[in-house]
């Protein structure tokens, strides 16, 4: 177990330019050592957690988590992306899209819950992947998560301006300033969005418990407005709008991206009083409630207007404004949506700060991000840095540009967590061979990709349905063989995903299927951000974590500690 290190005379890899250049020459060997080095649950909850100095206070209960989950999902999804998704992509079938995405989110929530109960720390998906697949996959996952959060929060804050304007009868252009010298998509400055982001940043830096109270109040008001919109939509709407567009030349009939913020609730696990009881109720309960609200809201909007007349920035407010005698409802919806967007922004910014905090604890980014303030018990450094970064993006960047950058990262993370929960159940490092499980996960993913490609690319007809049926049967057969042949290496002591491995396998399949619905530019952007993360890891993170391993900050080297870990995990 004892490692051999070049200590650079006791210096770190970044102590001087000469030392750093020497470290770069050793990158291949360091990468091979650190990339798939897994952390342990015990280490994450003790030595790694201690990097933050102060502890986060355990003040949250299950109802706080439900409130945070509802607040995080319902605001951004319904009021920001529904109009754009319906107008440009799904039409009235947005309801079906929400139902499928909701099922995907619920299954992913089960996977998150098992990890969060077992590992109640603030790292969420980053920590789950790190203790399962190693440091490098975790870093790529965490980097995409942070980027997804920042882009999404910037988009949400700009949409807040649109809805706030509708509440006061003002157009969006009256709140923004156009700078002609900047390129299109980056030339409309939005100072209101910046002020909102900075205000929320201040709140989350002040206190997690107080943030939860603010969220509860805003969420309660928001739900009241949601009920109003649903009732008005069903009362005043026209069912014919579900099956016909305003322009007959547009596609008609009942022929995604809104459930991503429940993972922010998992990052609050370190601040929950009773993780075993509160986390399952908080995560799964909030997702189930939001699925129902999403579908009802989508039906309501689709009945109010033909889909090809829906406004992409403030769909509900615009729907009422186009109805004679109902202009007053536009202001009501604008106020309600503003509350919802604030709650979504609050929860998401709580989540992004805690992700960055735990990534800092792992040493793959500077430990400055990991520090918890002794008075507020919050990750102030991470919160402030990401808040300023988000505000800067919200100032310049158009809503459509921002929304095109999110979704794929969230689905990728859900996919990784579903794979990780299967691997953790069936593989105990040092006791069972990982290759049967890894082979199964790879084969099942390939089969799911084949099904998705056939669904998306093959022309309609009997051959297409035959290939879909064949790949579906193959996927089911693969899961059943794995279930019968490979025994589980560990059983969760407190809470586990039901119907293992079927539940996470369905989650894997649905995430791949939804990934297949995204356009090519989304994959190009995902590849760009992932490539950027690889460069950061190669030129900084792998050397920082190598130094931390060398000075004893990471990994266990003594047999007594290893035996203690094995006892805990078994």
Residue pairs with C-beta under 8 A, 6 or more apart in sequence:
1 556
1 557
1 558
1 559
1 562
2 557
3 33
3 549
3 550
3 557
5 546
5 549
5 550
6 26
7 550
8 15
8 19
8 22
8 23
11 19
12 19
12 547
13 19
13 20
13 23
13 543
13 544
13 546
13 547
14 20
14 23
14 543
14 544
20 543
23 30
23 543
23 546
24 539
24 543
27 538
27 542
27 543
30 542
30 543
30 546
31 136
31 538
31 542
33 546
34 135
34 136
34 542
34 545
34 546
34 549
35 134
35 135
35 136
35 542
36 133
36 134
36 135
36 136
36 137
37 134
37 135
37 545
37 549
37 555
38 130
38 131
38 132
38 133
38 134
38 135
38 429
39 48
39 127
39 130
39 131
39 135
39 362
39 554
39 555
40 131
40 556
40 565
40 569
41 118
41 119
41 131
41 565
41 568
41 569
42 561
42 564
42 565
42 568
43 554
43 555
43 556
43 565
44 119
44 121
44 123
44 127
44 130
44 131
45 119
45 120
45 121
47 553
47 554
48 121
48 358
48 361
48 362
48 554
49 55
49 121
49 270
49 361
51 360
51 361
51 363
51 367
51 370
51 553
52 357
52 361
52 370
52 371
52 372
52 379
53 371
53 372
53 374
54 371
54 372
54 373
54 374
54 377
55 372
55 377
56 122
56 208
56 270
56 271
56 372
56 377
56 378
56 379
57 208
57 209
57 271
57 377
58 270
58 271
58 272
58 273
59 208
59 209
59 212
59 271
59 273
60 68
60 208
60 209
60 212
60 268
60 271
60 272
60 273
60 278
61 272
61 273
61 274
61 278
62 277
62 278
62 279
62 281
62 282
62 285
63 282
64 212
64 216
64 282
65 265
65 268
65 272
65 278
65 279
65 281
65 282
65 283
65 285
65 286
66 281
66 282
66 285
66 286
66 289
67 212
67 215
67 216
67 219
67 286
68 212
68 215
68 264
68 265
68 268
68 282
68 286
68 347
68 350
69 261
69 262
69 265
69 282
69 283
69 285
69 286
69 287
69 290
69 347
70 219
70 223
70 286
70 289
70 290
70 293
70 343
71 215
71 218
71 219
71 222
71 340
71 343
71 344
71 346
71 347
72 261
72 262
72 264
72 265
72 343
72 344
72 346
72 347
72 348
72 351
73 258
73 259
73 260
73 261
73 262
73 286
73 287
73 290
73 344
74 219
74 222
74 223
74 226
74 290
74 293
74 294
74 340
74 343
74 344
75 156
75 222
75 337
75 339
75 340
75 341
75 342
75 343
75 344
75 345
76 152
76 155
76 156
76 159
76 258
76 261
76 340
76 341
76 344
76 345
76 348
77 257
77 258
77 259
77 261
77 290
77 294
77 344
78 226
78 258
78 293
78 294
78 297
78 298
78 340
79 159
79 163
79 314
79 315
79 316
79 337
79 340
79 341
80 155
80 156
80 159
80 341
80 344
80 399
80 403
81 257
81 258
81 403
82 94
82 258
82 297
82 298
82 301
82 315
83 301
83 310
83 311
83 312
83 313
83 314
83 315
83 316
83 318
84 312
84 313
84 315
84 400
84 403
85 94
85 97
85 256
85 257
86 92
86 94
86 298
86 301
86 302
86 307
86 310
86 315
87 307
87 308
87 310
87 311
87 312
87 315
88 312
90 96
90 97
90 255
91 245
91 251
91 252
91 253
91 254
91 255
91 307
91 308
92 241
92 242
92 243
92 253
92 254
92 255
92 302
92 307
93 253
93 254
93 255
94 298
94 302
94 307
95 254
95 295
95 298
95 299
95 302
96 254
97 256
98 256
98 258
98 291
98 294
98 295
98 298
99 291
99 295
100 256
100 510
100 514
101 256
101 257
101 258
101 259
101 514
102 259
102 287
102 290
102 291
102 294
102 295
103 291
103 510
104 259
104 414
104 507
104 510
104 511
104 514
105 259
105 260
105 262
105 287
105 291
105 414
106 284
106 287
106 288
106 291
107 418
107 503
107 504
107 506
107 507
107 510
108 414
108 417
108 418
108 507
108 511
109 262
109 283
109 284
109 287
110 284
110 497
110 498
110 503
110 504
110 507
111 414
111 417
111 418
111 420
111 421
111 497
111 503
111 504
111 507
112 124
112 125
112 128
112 262
112 263
112 266
112 283
112 417
113 266
113 279
113 280
113 283
113 284
113 495
113 497
114 421
114 492
114 495
114 496
114 497
115 127
115 128
115 266
115 417
115 420
115 421
115 424
116 124
116 266
116 269
116 275
116 279
116 283
117 275
117 276
117 279
117 280
117 492
117 494
117 495
118 492
118 493
118 494
119 127
119 128
119 131
119 269
120 269
120 270
120 272
120 275
120 279
121 127
121 269
121 270
121 358
122 267
122 268
122 269
122 270
122 271
122 354
122 355
122 357
122 358
122 379
123 130
123 267
123 354
123 355
123 358
123 359
123 361
124 145
124 263
124 264
124 266
124 267
124 269
124 351
124 354
124 355
124 358
125 141
125 142
125 145
125 263
125 266
125 413
125 416
125 417
126 138
126 139
126 141
126 142
126 145
126 355
126 358
126 359
126 362
127 138
127 358
128 417
128 420
128 421
129 137
129 138
129 141
129 142
129 416
129 417
129 420
130 138
130 362
131 424
132 420
132 423
132 424
133 416
133 419
133 420
133 423
135 362
135 364
135 541
135 545
136 537
136 542
137 416
138 362
139 359
139 364
139 533
139 537
139 541
140 530
140 533
140 534
140 537
141 412
141 413
141 416
142 355
142 359
143 529
143 530
143 532
143 533
143 536
144 409
144 412
144 413
144 526
144 529
144 530
144 533
145 263
145 352
145 355
145 409
145 410
145 413
146 352
146 355
146 356
146 359
146 386
147 405
147 409
147 529
148 260
148 405
148 406
148 407
148 409
148 410
148 413
149 348
149 349
149 351
149 352
149 355
149 386
150 352
150 386
150 389
150 390
150 393
151 393
151 402
151 405
151 406
152 260
152 261
152 348
152 402
152 406
153 197
153 345
153 348
153 349
153 352
153 390
153 394
154 193
154 197
154 390
154 391
154 393
154 394
154 397
154 402
155 394
155 399
155 402
155 403
155 406
156 341
156 344
156 345
156 348
157 190
157 193
157 194
157 196
157 197
157 341
157 345
157 390
157 391
157 394
158 190
158 193
158 394
158 397
158 398
158 399
158 402
159 313
159 314
159 341
159 399
160 192
160 193
160 196
160 338
160 341
160 342
160 345
161 172
161 175
161 176
161 190
161 192
161 193
162 172
162 313
162 314
162 399
163 314
163 317
163 333
163 334
163 337
163 338
163 341
164 175
164 192
164 334
164 338
165 171
165 172
165 174
165 175
165 314
165 334
166 314
166 317
166 318
166 321
166 330
166 331
166 333
166 334
167 317
167 330
167 331
167 334
167 335
167 338
168 331
168 334
169 330
169 331
172 313
175 190
175 192
176 188
176 189
176 190
177 188
177 189
177 191
178 187
178 188
178 189
179 187
179 188
179 189
180 187
181 187
182 396
184 398
185 397
185 398
185 400
185 401
186 396
186 397
186 398
186 401
187 396
188 396
188 398
189 395
189 396
190 394
190 395
191 395
193 391
193 394
193 395
194 391
194 392
194 394
194 395
196 342
196 345
197 345
197 349
197 387
197 390
197 391
197 394
198 387
198 388
198 391
200 342
200 345
200 346
200 349
200 387
201 349
201 383
201 384
201 387
201 388
201 391
203 210
203 211
203 214
203 346
204 211
204 346
204 349
204 350
204 353
204 378
204 383
204 387
205 373
205 376
205 378
205 380
205 383
205 384
206 376
206 378
207 376
207 377
207 378
208 268
208 271
208 350
208 377
208 378
211 346
211 350
214 346
215 343
215 346
215 347
218 339
218 340
218 342
218 343
218 346
219 339
219 343
221 336
221 339
222 336
222 339
222 340
222 343
223 293
224 336
225 332
225 333
225 335
225 336
225 337
225 339
225 340
226 293
226 297
226 336
226 340
228 332
228 333
228 336
229 297
229 300
229 316
229 333
229 336
230 296
230 297
230 300
232 300
232 304
232 320
232 326
232 329
233 297
233 299
233 300
233 301
233 303
233 304
234 299
234 300
234 303
236 304
236 323
236 326
237 300
237 302
237 303
237 304
238 303
239 303
241 302
241 303
241 304
241 305
241 306
241 307
242 254
242 299
242 302
242 303
243 252
243 253
243 254
244 252
244 253
244 306
245 251
245 252
245 306
245 307
245 308
246 305
246 306
246 308
246 309
247 308
250 308
256 407
256 514
256 517
257 403
257 406
257 407
257 410
258 294
259 287
259 290
259 291
259 294
260 406
260 407
260 410
261 344
261 347
261 348
261 351
262 283
262 286
262 287
262 290
263 351
263 410
263 413
263 414
264 347
264 348
264 350
264 351
264 352
265 282
265 283
265 286
265 347
265 351
266 279
266 283
267 350
267 351
267 354
267 355
267 358
268 350
268 351
268 354
269 275
269 279
270 354
272 278
272 279
272 282
276 494
276 495
279 495
280 495
301 310
301 315
301 316
301 319
304 316
304 319
304 320
304 323
305 319
305 322
309 322
310 318
310 319
311 317
311 318
311 319
312 400
313 399
314 334
314 337
316 333
316 337
317 330
317 333
317 334
317 337
318 330
320 326
320 327
320 329
320 330
320 333
321 327
321 330
323 329
349 383
349 386
349 387
349 390
352 382
352 386
352 390
353 378
353 379
353 382
353 383
353 386
354 379
354 382
356 365
356 369
356 379
356 382
356 385
356 386
357 369
357 370
357 372
357 379
357 382
358 370
359 365
359 369
360 366
360 367
360 368
360 369
360 370
360 371
360 382
361 367
361 370
362 545
362 554
363 541
363 544
363 545
363 547
363 548
363 553
363 554
364 537
364 540
364 541
364 542
364 544
364 545
365 540
365 541
365 544
366 544
368 381
369 379
369 381
369 382
369 385
370 379
370 381
370 382
371 379
371 380
371 381
372 378
372 379
372 380
373 379
373 380
393 402
404 521
404 522
404 525
405 525
407 518
407 522
408 515
408 518
408 522
408 523
408 525
408 526
409 526
409 529
411 511
411 514
411 515
411 518
412 511
412 515
412 526
414 507
414 511
415 507
415 508
415 511
415 512
415 515
418 504
418 505
418 507
418 508
418 511
419 441
419 445
419 504
419 508
421 497
421 504
422 437
422 440
422 441
422 500
422 501
422 504
422 505
423 434
423 437
423 438
423 441
424 490
425 488
425 489
425 490
425 491
425 496
425 500
425 501
426 432
426 436
426 437
426 486
426 487
426 488
426 489
426 501
427 433
427 434
427 437
427 489
428 489
428 490
428 569
428 570
430 566
431 489
432 489
436 482
436 485
436 486
437 482
437 486
440 478
440 482
440 486
441 508
443 478
444 475
444 478
444 479
444 482
444 505
444 508
444 509
445 508
445 512
447 471
447 474
447 475
447 478
448 475
448 508
448 509
448 512
448 513
449 512
449 516
450 471
451 468
451 471
451 472
451 475
451 509
451 513
452 512
452 513
452 515
452 516
453 516
454 464
454 467
454 468
454 471
455 468
455 513
455 516
456 516
456 517
458 464
458 467
475 505
475 509
479 501
479 502
479 505
482 501
483 501
483 502
488 500
490 569
490 570
497 503
497 504
545 554
548 554
549 555
556 562
556 565
